Amino acid sequence: MPDVRLFVLGRDQVEVRHTWDVTGMRGTGSDDVLAIGAVVPAELAARFDVPARLHRPPYRTFIPALVLPGCTAVALGVARAMVDDVIALAPGKTTMTGTPLADTARAQSAIARAQTDLRAAHLLLMTAAGALTEAGENGEEATLDLRADLRGAMSHAAQVCRRALVSMYELAGSASLYRHNTVERRFRDGMAALQHANHSADCFEAVGRVRFGAEPGLPLF
């Protein structure tokens, strides 16, 4: 594993460059942070290739596994909220034939499919994360196979979220264009979350390499 660490620095040790000019997830303020010549004591630097200092069950697993699934949880939450928004919107929106959108087979099928897919993806993610948690509680190793299960669940959920977001955006019609409509914001935020490196297609390839008995070839896998 490459030597990747997390550092705790004071605000006066870094320069924040306001580069976060984006279409979605604008509120996160994920600007670039530049640290030049900053000195960080060893106790304020966390390594991923050594056991955590906190000897409690959650920290006995592979540390990145505690953090990385959070990106996927955000995407799942946004996608599920967008489905709820469209459900609330549909009874008052009419199609070109004058039929309420909620009364059309197309809308009913799209809603049911999106909800089912998202719930299934959520359960798969929770199962994979739960297996890692259980390993930590039992003092067992967070094996490569368990971590591959989690990565596969994250990548699968990302694909499901993207399909659901696009489906709901299309189903809502012109309502999806208006900034005062939460559907428009959910779509932007959801698609932005799915652009995170944790949802890259490369992760599926890494999972496949593990299944063939090879190393994943990705850091923090």
Long-range contacts (C-beta under 8 A, 24 or more apart in sequence): 1-48, 1-49, 1-219, 1-220, 2-219, 3-47, 3-49, 4-48, 4-219, 4-220, 5-45, 5-46, 5-47, 5-48, 6-45, 6-46, 7-35, 7-38, 7-40, 7-44, 7-45, 7-46, 8-40, 8-44, 8-45, 9-35, 9-38, 9-40, 9-44, 13-38, 14-38, 22-192, 23-188, 23-192, 24-188, 24-189, 24-190, 24-191, 24-192, 24-193, 25-188, 25-189, 25-192, 25-193, 48-220, 57-133, 57-136, 57-137, 58-133, 58-136, 59-136, 60-135, 60-136, 60-137, 60-139, 60-142, 61-132, 61-133, 61-135, 61-136, 61-142, 62-132, 62-142, 62-147, 64-220, 65-129, 65-132, 65-142, 65-147, 65-150, 68-150, 68-154, 68-198, 68-220, 69-125, 69-129, 69-150, 69-154, 71-154, 71-193, 71-196, 71-198, 71-199, 72-125, 72-153, 72-154, 72-157, 72-158, 72-198, 72-199, 73-125, 74-193, 75-157, 75-158, 75-161, 75-190, 75-193, 75-194, 75-199, 76-118, 76-121, 76-122, 76-125, 76-157, 76-161, 78-161, 78-165, 78-186, 78-189, 78-190, 78-193, 79-114, 79-118, 79-160, 79-161, 79-164, 79-165, 79-168, 79-186, 79-190, 80-115, 80-118, 80-122, 81-182, 81-186, 82-164, 82-165, 82-168, 82-169, 82-182, 82-183, 82-186, 82-187, 82-190, 83-111, 83-114, 83-115, 83-118, 83-164, 83-168, 85-168, 85-172, 85-181, 85-182, 85-183, 85-186, 86-111, 86-168, 86-171, 86-172, 86-183, 87-111, 89-172, 89-175, 89-181, 89-183, 90-171, 93-172, 93-173, 93-175, 101-171, 101-173, 106-171, 107-171, 110-167, 110-168, 110-171, 111-171, 113-167, 114-163, 114-164, 114-167, 114-168, 117-160, 117-163, 117-164, 118-160, 118-161, 118-164, 120-160, 121-153, 121-156, 121-157, 121-160, 121-161, 122-157, 124-153, 124-156, 124-157, 125-150, 125-153, 125-154, 125-157, 127-153, 128-152, 128-153, 129-153, 144-210, 144-216, 144-221, 145-210, 147-221, 148-206, 148-207, 148-210, 148-211, 148-216, 148-221, 151-203, 151-206, 151-207, 151-216, 151-221, 152-203, 152-204, 152-207, 154-198, 154-199, 154-203, 155-199, 155-201, 155-203, 155-204, 155-207, 158-194, 158-199, 161-190, 161-193, 161-194, 162-191, 162-194, 165-190, 165-191, 165-194
